[in-house]
Amino acid sequence: MKQSSLARLLEKHYNLHVRSITHVDEGVGGEVYVVEADAGRFVLKGTPQGAARADNEPHVAEHLARQGVPVAEYLRTGDGEWFVRRGKTQYLLQRFVEGKVYAYHEAPMWLLPESARMLGKIQAALAGYEPLPPVFGQNHFDFLRSDAPRASYMKTLAKAKKAGDASVIADVEFRLSRLHKTRERSYDYTRFTVGNTHGDFKIQNIICGEGRIAAVIDLSSACRLPLCMEVIRSYTHAAPEPDAEGLRAYTEEYLRHAPLNDYDLQNMPYVFRDQLLALDFYGQYYNSKHPNRADFLAQARYATGVLRWLEEALPGILSL
């Protein structure tokens, strides 16, 4: 939508007199604008209507705020609605939170334990919330060990060779050479600690003040899943130089605020590795027609980098 149309939308539904609108981000999942208005500074998010779990975002945020978790404040329209729907897009308005957002692997030392603590607090707070939509069940763990990932990679490899994408070819061949590892273990979904969680808890979704977390943002992926998976994933996103000892310290800090059982802790690095191995992010890139499909390629390359780290770190993790 044009910015002039967005300004009219904000005036009509939120009674905001808009001074400027700056388009700050647009990916495969939606678009984000910073809005300067007489009443202050805001963030306007646009997501595709019907996007999985996105409708829960303001409700989950309200619940977390009541439990003392710092989140952005979402605003209702004059009609009391959370979303304004136009065409295939739904818009959600929140107050701007001042602070700094760090990139992958750029967390300062104080932020790592604070991040672990915050994730534990979020999951503990959401334990009292109604069950959120599950991301997957036992069928997903069965998929990891199936023939489907290899078949997908073979198709992707053919597309990469046709396109002459040498770096993608190397990454996919690396993944194929390790894919047999996903059959070495089986997982029982019912033995994991499964609960409500942020769903995309990572360093880019944490706004930082001076030595503190000012707000956790983007709750559009809030869901139910094995909680240990978000623990190890958030650590690998944040740590400047991830290592086994750092993961141990991060997990111990998390456990002071939310529980995991022995099955979670024993399987956490393996299930994280196997998920990264089996999911063909490169196939998403080649199959997508989205104008920002390069996001899939960036995600795929990042995931392969994490896989290479995990392969080296796994013996040290298991010895802790």
N, C-alpha and C positions, 0 to 999 in steps of 0.2 A: 504494500500500500504506500502511496506517496506520502511524504511527510506532512504536506498541507492537509491531506485527508485524515492523517493520524491526529493532527492538532485539533481538527473539528470533532473527531471522535472523543478526544480527551475533554474538550470543553462541554460537549453534550452530555457525556455520561459521568464525568467526575467534577464538572464545574471548575476546570482548571484553565487559567489564562496562560497559554503556552508562549514562552519567549523563543525557545529553540528546541529542536530535536536532532540528536546526533546518533546516526546509525553506528553502533560499536561492534556488533558481531552478527554473523549469519552463518549458520552451519546446516548440516543435514537435519538437525532437530528443531530449527526455528530461527527466529531473529530477535535481536535485542537492541533497544534504543535507550539513550539517556535523555531525559526530558527536563529542561529548565523551565520553571513556571513561577508565577508570582508567589505561589504557596510553598515553594521549595524545589528540591531536586528529587527526581523519581526515576525508576527504571521500568520500562514497558517491555514485556516479553510477548512475543507472538509465537504460538505453536500450532501445528496442524490440528484441526478439530478431530477428535477421536483418538488422539495420541494416547498410547497406553499409559495409564496411571497419572497423566498430567492433571486431570481434574481434582485429584486429591491434594495437590500442592498447598493451597491456602489453608485447608482444613488441618493438615498435618502441621503446618507452621504455627497455627493458633494453639494447637495442643502442646507443641514443644515450648512455645513462649510461656504458657501457663505453668510448665514444669521448670522454668528458669533457664532454658536453653536459648542462647542468643541467636535469633533468626531475624530476617528482614520482616518488616511490617507490610502486610498486604492490605490493599484498600478495596472496599466495595464500591460499586457504582451508586448513583443516586437512587436507583431502584432496589438496592440491597443485593445485587448480584456480584459474584466474584469475577465473572468473565464477560467480555464484550465479544460477540461473535460476528465476524464479517467474512462472507464467502467461505473459504475453506480454512480460515485462520481464526483462532480465539486469542484474545489479548488479556493479559493480567498485569495489573499495576502494583508496584511496591515502592516504598520509600527507599531512596538511595542511602547506602551505608558507606560512610567515609572509611578509608583504610587502604591497605596494600594487599594485592593478591600475588602470591609467588607462583612461578612456573614449575614444571616438573623438576624434581631433584634440586630445588633451590630452598628448601626449608631451613631457616636458621635453627640453631641448636635448641632454643627454647620451644620452638613450635612442634617438634616431634613428640615429646611427652604430652604437650597440650592437645595435639591432634588425637593421640590415643585416648586421652582422658575424655575428650569431647565425643568421640565415637561411642565410647562406653556409656556416657551420659545420654546420648541420643537414643541408643538402643534400650537402655533401662527405662527412659521416659516413654518410649513407644510400646513398651511391654503392656502398658495400660490402655493402649489405643485399640480400636477395633482391628481385626485382622486385615492387613493390606493385601492387595493382589499378589499371589506368589509368582516369582519369575519362572520357576521350573519345579519339577518334582523328580521322582526316581527315573522317569523317562529320559531326562537330560543326562544323568550319570550313565545310563545305558547307551545313549548316543555317543558319549565320549569313547566308548570301547568298541563301537560298531565299525562297519566298513564305510559308512557315509563320509567321514572326514577325508579319508584317502581319495575317494571318488571325486569329492569336491576339489581337492588340491590338484588332482591330475588335470581336471578341466581348466583350473586357474593357471597351471603351469603351461598348458598349451596356448592360452591367451597371452601370457607374458612373453612366450617365445615368439609368437606371431607379432607382438608389438615391439619386440626387441628391448624389453625392459630388463636389462642385465641384473640390476640390484634386486628386483622382485624375483627373478629366476633363482638367484642365489639364496634368497630368504625362504622361498617355497621349498627348494631342494633341501635346505637345512631342516625345515619343519618335517618334511617327508622322512628324512633320515632318522628322526627322533620319534615319529608317530607311534612306533611299536610300544613305546613306554606307556601309552594310555591303556594298554591291555594288561599291564603288570599288576594292576590293583583294581578292585571293584569297590564301589561305595554304596552304603546303605543310607538312603536319605533320612530314614526314621531315626537313625542314631546321631545325626548332627543336631546341634542346637539351632533350631530354625525359629526366626522371629522377625518382627518388623524392624526395618532399618532405613537409613537414608537412601540407599540404592546406588548412589554415585558419589560416595564420600571420598573426595580427593583434594589435593592441595589447591587446585584452581577454584574449588567451591568453598574456600575459607577466606574470609576477609579479616585481615589482621590489623590491630592497633599497635600501640607500643607495648610489646611483650605480652600481648593477650589476643585472644580471638574475639573480634568485634561481632562477627555474625557468620553463621553457616547458611549458605544460599543454595538455590536450585534443588528444591525438594520434589521436582516433577517426576523423579524416578523412584520415589519412596515405595517400598515393596516388602515382601517376605522372602527370605532366602537363608541358607546356612550362614550364620553370623560371622563365622571365622573367615569366610571368603572376603568380606569387606575389611577385615583387620589386616590381612597380609597385602591385599591390593592397595589399601591406602598408604601403608608403609612404603611399598616399592615406588609409589608415585611421588612421595615427599622426600625421602632421604637423599641427601646429596651423593653419598656413596653407600648404597645399601650393602649390608653385610649380615652375617648370621647373628652376631652379638647385638647389633642394632635392632634386628627383628625381635630378639628375645626381650630386650629392654622395652620396646614398644608394646609387645604383647603383655608383659607383666604390668605395665602401667594401665593398659586397657582392662586387665582382669581385676583391677582394684574397683572398677565401676560396673562391670557386667561380667556374667559368668560364661565360661566355656567348659565343656567336659573333656575327658581324656581322649575320646574319639575325635573330637574337633581338633585338638592340639596335635595328635599323631598324624592326622590326614591333611591338615591345613596346607602344608607346602606342596603335597602331591596333587591334591584336587585343584589347586591354583595352577600348577604346572600343566596338568592334563587339560584343563579348560583352555588355557592359552594355546596349547598345542592343537587342540581339535577344532577350534573355531577359525574358519577361513576368512579372516578380515580382508585379505587380498581379493578374494572372490567378490566380496561386497563392493569393492572399488571397481572392478571390471564390469560387474552386472548393473551398477547403479547408473541412472540417467540424470541424477540430481546435479545441478550446476556446481555444487560444492562437494562433489564426490571425492575430491582430493583429501577431505577430512578422513575418509575411510583408509586411504593409503597412509596418512600420517599415523593413524591409530594402529594400523597393521605393523608398520616399521617400529613403532614404540613397543608394541607387544612382543615382537621378535627380539628386541633388545633386552626386555625383561626376561624372556626365556633363556637367552644366553647367560645372563647373570645368574638366574636360578639354577641352571645346570652346574655352574661353578660353585655356587653357594650351598647347594643342597646337602652335601656331606657335612658341612659345618653346622647347618641348621639341625640336622638329625642327631648330632652329637651333643646338643645342648641339654 
